[in-house]
Amino acid sequence: MTGQTPVTIEKISGHDRTCTEDVVVRETAITLYLNNTELVTLICSPMNLRELCYGFLFAEGIIAGADDIAGFSHNEADGLVWVETRRPVQAEKNFLKRHVASCCGRGRASFYFVNDTGIAPVAAELRISTTAIVALRKEVEHRSALFAATGGVHGAALSDGEQILCFFEDVGRHNALDKITGWCLLHGITTRDKVLLFSGRVSSEILVKSARLGVPVIISRSAPTDLALELARQLNITVVGFARGNKMNIYTLGERIV
């Protein structure tokens, strides 16, 4: 299934008004059933749904790896996905419950979901050069075909510092990252020596997802938030923002960027 669909539009340019064909990004609702119990409805691009669901379940702390999955099935017509786990899980008790807790002895709340509090700081000696970052960003832009056609998706890529290992696009920036996570689970990829390249804003939720995945460096074309940076310092993650052309801003742990 492709991520775009044709539409007829009216285009105005100055005083000219013409009827023409264009393409828009596809968006769909996928309801995820976990062990035959409805868990969540994901609004997403209708591609790479196995990666999306595995990554989502891992990012929410519901599964620890692909080995926890016993079965996956998808009804495309009705927008339904079923995931069976090998052992019972208590997802309904922890899933998306608000939780205020201080972190690392600090006064303000940082981790605000129950299932975020078990994340350990990322231990990695990774170093990457600014030259490599510029080259990788160019490669990501080259691969962003759906964005080039529609302007309506976010992109996420995983790199070993030299080449792009995988790349996904989705209408949701969280979904794009979850697809990266799911791909890593399915292919047994270790991430402590990898770099995440991202098109969207680095929010606290994106930072937490990255930390759970174990990626030590996030490089985004966009901006971070202050809470994301606070979490990045606590979780030992390097955040680079506004990486465009040969310019970039290093927000945390700049020693990894050489």
Secondary structure, DSSP 4 states (H G I P E B T S, - for coil): --SEEEEEEEEEETTEEEEEEEEEE--EEEEEEETTEEEEEEEE-SS-HHHHHHHHHHHTTS-SSGGGEEEEEEETTTTEEEEEESS---HHHHTT-EEEEE-TT-SSEEEEEGGGTTPPPP-----B-HHHHHHHHHHHHHH-HHHHHHS--EEEEEE-SSSEEEEEEESSHHHHHHHHHHHHHHHT---TT-EEEESS-B-HHHHHHHHHHT-SEEEESSPBPHHHHHHHHHHT-EEEEEEETTEEEEEE-GGGB-
